[in-house]
Amino acid sequence: MRINLSNNRLAILTLFLLIVISSSCKKSPKPDITDNPTDRNGGSPATGTRTQLTLDSLFLYAKQIYYWSDAIPAYDVFNPRQYSSKSKPIDNYDDELFAISNLKINPATGKPFEYNGYGYPKYSRIDDLTQANPSATSAIRTANVDVDNNGYDVGIRPIFYLFRNSDKYQLFVTAVYPGSPAETAGVKRGWLITKVNGQTVGASYTNENETVFNSFSAASITIEGYNAIDKVPFSLTLNRASYKSNPVYTSKVIARSGKKIGYLAYARFARLSSSTGASDASLDPVFADFSAQGVTDLIVDLRYNGGGYVNTASYLTNLIAPSGTSGQTMFTELYNPLMQAGNATILANQPLLDGDGKIIRQNGKILTAADDNYSVAANTITFSKKGSLGGINNIVFIVTRNTASASEIVINSLKPYMNVKLVGDTTYGKPVGFFPILLENRYQVYMPIFETRNSKNEGGYYTGMVPDVLDEYDDPEYVFGDVRENYLAKALNVLAPSVTATQGVANTETRRASTVDFKSQQIRKVNPNSEFVGMIETRHSLKK
């Protein structure tokens, strides 16, 4: 869960509360929408401290809208106010949410569905809207680039590559965000950083990781090192700045064995450039080029794509889908029984917002989330073919443990209609999505609210999707689209086996054997919160 409201949306909601208060003075029949639920059928007391009341609210929302609400006991059994011992309110709310996330057990694993082994929920999250990235308008504001493509950093995705059975590591630039100060300065994926602010790094991950994190979080950083492939040195200072990015790292057409293979490296499912969802300035030119060049097969690189907007995932799926799929089921969102029946009355406390974060009105009335239709029929999404690339039957997705949520829904939705293969490491495993709940007009809560399944009722990949070609080594030494890069070489070999392609894979294996073979457990982010992980639903189907 990595999304936050914008400052603009926060202002809208504040105005919304004022409108409601004013309306209540006029004895209007409109619902009393506050940051504390008026629906207290969970048995919670109506009085208490600010923190206690918010703890109650968090419980009451989960009791009605959490996807696994059937596992949540009665108020007096759960006792939400027991989580009030810490000085910072958000720490108390995090503790309660973690307790909620541990209630539903996955029978396939014997562990909670939200278990991740790190002491916090795999999916649920609470964000404080007053903290961090001031440029972010909707994604987590500690993220480098949010899902509206707003960046506030130097523009580098630095990753620790730890040596096996050692505390030593290498610090690689694994991505450079388009439009960032780093891109402007010429920084490339594949750069190996050996010094940060004049200090040599790489000797001890245990002793140095916090210093490196703080350095990349600062307003300015100086990095030195060399390009991992040709050993060309670099030394430059980067200054943090606000910038508008692009979710497309790169795209190209690769000729191989008589085929023209389109390659797209995609960072995040950012908000579509068209508010109507009819077009997108980032994706449309890529697929128009693929069509013009007669692309026959596709490779979509989602290795660092943690998700984003569901409607953008649907848009990309429609660009990829074969001709003739329009009208057929893409996927279905399944809510809990109370939600499906339209009886989650607590949602009357949350305004219904459109994809731009604006309050939705109908006949002058401010609508709430309780006015939305959560039935299966209303939440079955069908194909509507986009673009002119219609003859693709074979597609390979490059994936890693960073590939999550909206990325996984694209893969799962296409499986019934195309020959889909995966290359890389097992994905994150997040078949659930959410929409945000606002508490205290400050804290944004994200918890699993719906699960997605494809047209064959396939889903439930909570432990991740296992690739057809499994390889834990995410090669950081080459730029995106370089056919020598480990995952791309393997993906090409799936689509067009040839002497050249096979030799490329062999060369990669030989190089890795002669240097270092890093497994996924040895690859760690400098900033664990640097990328969005989630699936955001902004579409609505109102009750009739």
Long-range contacts (C-beta under 8 A, 24 or more apart in sequence): 1-123, 1-124, 1-125, 1-127, 1-434, 1-446, 1-447, 1-533, 1-534, 2-125, 2-139, 2-140, 2-143, 2-306, 2-529, 2-531, 2-532, 2-533, 2-534, 3-127, 3-138, 3-139, 3-140, 3-146, 3-147, 3-436, 3-444, 3-446, 3-532, 3-534, 3-536, 4-127, 4-129, 4-136, 4-138, 4-139, 4-140, 4-141, 4-146, 4-436, 4-444, 5-129, 5-138, 5-357, 5-436, 5-438, 5-444, 6-136, 6-137, 6-138, 6-148, 6-357, 7-129, 7-134, 7-137, 8-137, 8-357, 9-137, 9-138, 9-353, 9-357, 10-129, 10-441, 12-353, 12-357, 12-358, 12-359, 13-351, 13-438, 13-441, 14-441, 16-351, 16-359, 16-366, 17-441, 19-366, 20-366, 30-365, 30-366, 31-348, 31-349, 31-368, 31-370, 33-348, 33-349, 33-350, 33-351, 33-366, 33-368, 34-349, 35-349, 35-438, 35-439, 35-440, 35-441, 36-349, 37-61, 37-346, 37-349, 38-348, 38-349, 39-64, 39-345, 39-346, 39-348, 39-349, 42-74, 42-75, 43-74, 43-75, 43-76, 44-75, 44-80, 48-81, 49-84, 50-89, 50-440, 51-84, 51-89, 51-92, 52-81, 52-84, 54-89, 54-93, 54-439, 54-440, 54-443, 55-80, 55-81, 55-83, 55-84, 55-92, 55-93, 55-96, 56-80, 56-81, 57-439, 58-93, 58-96, 58-97, 58-100, 58-439, 58-445, 59-96, 59-100, 60-346, 61-346, 61-437, 61-445, 61-447, 62-100, 62-447, 64-338, 64-339, 64-344, 64-345, 64-346, 64-347, 65-335, 65-336, 65-338, 65-339, 65-344, 65-346, 65-347, 65-437, 65-447, 65-449, 66-100, 66-336, 66-447, 66-448, 66-449, 67-335, 67-336, 67-432, 67-447, 67-448, 67-449, 67-450, 67-451, 68-103, 68-104, 68-113, 68-336, 68-448, 69-336, 69-338, 70-104, 70-336, 71-103, 71-104, 71-105, 72-100, 72-103, 73-103, 89-443, 90-126, 90-128, 90-443, 93-126, 93-439, 93-443, 93-445, 94-120, 94-126, 97-121, 97-124, 97-125, 97-126, 97-445, 97-447, 98-124, 100-124, 100-447, 101-447, 106-462, 108-462, 108-463, 109-462, 109-463, 113-448, 113-462, 114-448, 122-430, 123-430, 123-432, 123-434, 123-446, 123-447, 123-448, 123-534, 124-445, 124-446, 124-447, 124-448, 125-445, 125-446, 126-443, 126-444, 126-445, 126-446, 127-443, 127-444, 127-446, 128-442, 128-443, 129-442, 129-443, 129-444, 130-442, 134-242, 135-242, 137-357, 138-271, 138-357, 138-536, 139-308, 139-532, 140-529, 140-532, 142-527, 142-529, 142-530, 143-529, 143-530, 143-531, 143-532, 144-177, 144-527, 144-530, 144-531, 145-177, 145-245, 145-267, 145-268, 146-532, 147-268, 147-269, 147-270, 147-271, 147-308, 147-309, 147-532, 147-536, 148-270, 148-271, 149-244, 149-245, 149-246, 149-247, 149-268, 149-270, 149-271, 150-242, 150-243, 150-244, 150-245, 151-177, 151-179, 151-180, 151-242, 151-243, 151-244, 151-245, 152-240, 152-241, 152-242, 152-243, 153-177, 153-180, 153-216, 153-240, 154-180, 154-181, 154-182, 154-216, 154-221, 154-238, 154-239, 154-240, 154-241, 155-179, 155-180, 155-181, 155-182, 155-183, 155-187, 155-238, 155-243, 155-245, 156-180, 156-182, 156-187, 156-216, 156-238, 157-304, 157-530, 157-531, 158-193, 158-212, 158-216, 158-526, 159-476, 159-523, 159-524, 159-525, 159-526, 160-205, 160-209, 160-212, 160-523, 160-524, 160-525, 160-526, 161-476, 161-516, 161-518, 161-522, 161-523, 162-205, 162-518, 162-522, 162-523, 162-524, 163-516, 163-518, 163-522, 164-516, 164-517, 164-518, 164-519, 164-522, 167-203, 167-204, 167-205, 167-206, 167-207, 168-202, 168-203, 168-204, 168-205, 169-202, 169-205, 170-202, 170-516, 171-196, 171-201, 171-202, 171-212, 171-225, 171-526, 172-228, 172-476, 172-477, 173-476, 174-304, 174-474, 174-476, 175-249, 175-267, 175-304, 175-480, 177-243, 177-245, 177-267, 178-245, 178-246, 178-248, 178-249, 179-243, 179-244, 179-245, 179-246, 180-241, 180-243, 180-245, 181-238, 181-239, 181-240, 181-241, 181-243, 182-238, 185-236, 185-238, 187-234, 187-236, 187-238, 188-227, 188-479, 189-476, 189-478, 189-479, 189-480, 190-227, 190-228, 190-229, 190-476, 190-477, 190-478, 190-479, 191-225, 191-226, 191-227, 191-228, 191-234, 192-225, 192-226, 192-227, 192-228, 193-223, 193-224, 193-225, 194-224, 194-225, 194-226, 195-222, 195-223, 195-224, 195-225, 196-221, 196-222, 196-223, 197-221, 197-222, 198-222, 205-524, 209-524, 209-526, 212-526, 213-526, 213-527, 216-526, 216-527, 217-527, 228-476, 228-477, 229-477, 229-478, 246-282, 247-282, 247-308, 248-282, 248-283, 248-286, 249-301, 249-480, 250-479, 250-480, 250-481, 251-286, 251-289, 251-290, 251-481, 252-481, 253-289, 253-290, 253-293, 253-295, 254-299, 254-481, 254-483, 254-492, 256-492, 256-495, 256-496, 256-498, 256-500, 256-501, 257-496, 257-497, 257-498, 257-501, 258-496, 259-296, 259-297, 259-495, 259-496, 260-293, 260-294, 260-295, 260-296, 260-297, 261-295, 261-296, 261-297, 261-298, 261-299, 261-492, 261-495, 261-496, 262-286, 262-290, 262-293, 262-295, 262-297, 262-298, 262-299, 262-389, 263-298, 263-299, 263-301, 263-481, 263-488, 264-298, 264-299, 264-300, 264-301, 265-301, 265-480, 265-481, 266-300, 266-301, 266-302, 266-305, 266-316, 267-304, 267-305, 268-305, 268-306, 268-307, 268-308, 268-531, 268-532, 269-305, 269-307, 269-308, 269-309, 269-310, 269-312, 269-313, 269-316, 269-406, 269-407, 270-308, 270-309, 270-312, 271-308, 271-309, 271-312, 271-355, 272-309, 272-311, 272-312, 272-315, 275-355, 275-356, 277-311, 277-315, 277-355, 280-312, 280-315, 283-315, 283-316, 283-319, 284-319, 284-387, 287-319, 287-386, 287-387, 287-388, 287-389, 288-387, 288-388, 290-389, 291-387, 291-388, 291-389, 295-389, 295-392, 296-391, 296-392, 296-394, 297-392, 297-393, 297-394, 297-395, 297-396, 297-495, 297-496, 298-392, 298-394, 298-395, 298-396, 299-395, 299-396, 299-397, 299-398, 299-488, 299-491, 299-492, 299-495, 300-395, 300-396, 300-397, 300-398, 300-410, 301-397, 301-398, 301-480, 301-487, 301-488, 302-397, 302-398, 302-399, 302-403, 302-407, 302-410, 302-411, 303-398, 303-399, 303-400, 303-402, 303-403, 303-424, 303-474, 303-487, 304-400, 304-402, 304-403, 304-531, 305-402, 305-403, 305-404, 305-406, 305-407, 306-402, 306-403, 306-404, 306-405, 306-407, 306-428, 306-531, 306-532, 306-533, 306-534, 307-404, 307-405, 307-406, 307-407, 307-408, 307-430, 307-532, 307-533, 307-534, 307-535, 307-536, 308-405, 308-406, 308-532, 308-534, 308-535, 308-536, 309-355, 309-406, 309-536, 309-538, 310-406, 310-409, 310-433, 310-535, 310-536, 310-537, 310-538, 310-539, 311-355, 311-538, 311-539, 312-406, 313-406, 313-407, 313-409, 313-410, 313-535, 314-381, 315-386, 316-410, 317-383, 317-410, 317-413, 317-414, 318-383, 318-384, 318-385, 318-386, 318-387, 319-386, 319-387, 319-389, 320-389, 320-392, 320-395, 320-410, 320-414, 320-418, 321-383, 321-385, 321-414, 321-417, 321-418, 322-390, 322-391, 322-392, 322-393, 322-417, 322-418, 323-385, 323-390, 323-391, 324-385, 325-383, 325-385, 325-417, 326-382, 326-383, 326-384, 326-385, 327-382, 327-383, 327-384, 328-382, 328-383, 328-417, 328-455, 329-380, 329-381, 329-382, 329-383, 329-454, 329-455, 330-381, 330-382, 330-383, 330-413, 330-454, 330-455, 331-380, 331-381, 331-409, 331-412, 331-413, 331-452, 331-453, 331-454, 331-455, 332-376, 332-379, 332-380, 332-381, 332-452, 332-453, 333-379, 333-380, 333-381, 333-433, 333-450, 333-451, 333-452, 333-537, 334-376, 334-379, 334-450, 334-451, 334-452, 334-453, 335-374, 335-379, 335-449, 335-450, 336-449, 339-374, 339-449, 339-450, 340-374, 340-375, 340-376, 342-373, 342-374, 342-375, 342-543, 344-370, 344-374, 345-370, 346-370, 347-372, 350-437, 350-438, 352-540, 353-538, 354-538, 354-540, 355-538, 355-539, 360-540, 362-542, 367-542, 369-435, 371-542, 371-543, 372-540, 372-541, 372-542, 372-543, 373-541, 373-542, 373-543, 373-544, 374-450, 378-541, 379-450, 379-541, 392-418, 393-418, 393-419, 394-418, 394-419, 394-421, 394-495, 395-419, 395-420, 395-421, 396-420, 396-421, 396-422, 396-423, 396-491, 396-494, 396-495, 397-421, 397-422, 397-423, 398-422, 398-423, 398-424, 398-487, 398-488, 398-491, 399-423, 399-424, 399-425, 399-426, 399-427, 399-465, 399-467, 400-424, 400-425, 400-427, 400-474, 400-520, 401-425, 401-426, 401-427, 401-428, 401-464, 401-520, 402-428, 402-531, 403-427, 403-428, 404-428, 404-429, 404-430, 404-533, 404-534, 405-430, 405-433, 405-533, 405-534, 405-535, 406-534, 406-535, 406-536, 408-461, 408-465, 409-452, 409-535, 411-465, 412-452, 412-453, 412-454, 412-458, 412-459, 412-461, 412-465, 413-454, 413-455, 415-454, 415-456, 415-458, 416-454, 416-455, 416-456, 416-458, 417-455, 421-467, 421-468, 421-469, 421-491, 421-494, 422-465, 422-466, 422-467, 422-468, 422-469, 423-467, 423-468, 423-469, 423-471, 423-487, 423-490, 423-491, 423-494, 424-467, 424-469, 424-470, 424-471, 424-474, 424-487, 425-467, 425-470, 425-471, 425-472, 425-474, 425-520, 426-463, 426-464, 426-465, 426-466, 426-467, 426-470, 427-461, 427-464, 427-465, 428-464, 428-533, 429-461, 429-462, 429-463, 429-464, 429-465, 430-462, 430-533, 430-534, 430-535, 431-459, 431-460, 431-461, 431-462, 432-535, 433-534, 433-535, 433-536, 433-537, 434-534, 434-535, 434-536, 434-537, 435-536, 435-537, 435-538, 446-534, 450-537, 452-535, 468-494, 469-494, 472-518, 472-519, 472-520, 472-521, 473-512, 473-517, 473-518, 473-519, 474-518, 474-520, 474-523, 475-508, 475-512, 484-508, 486-512
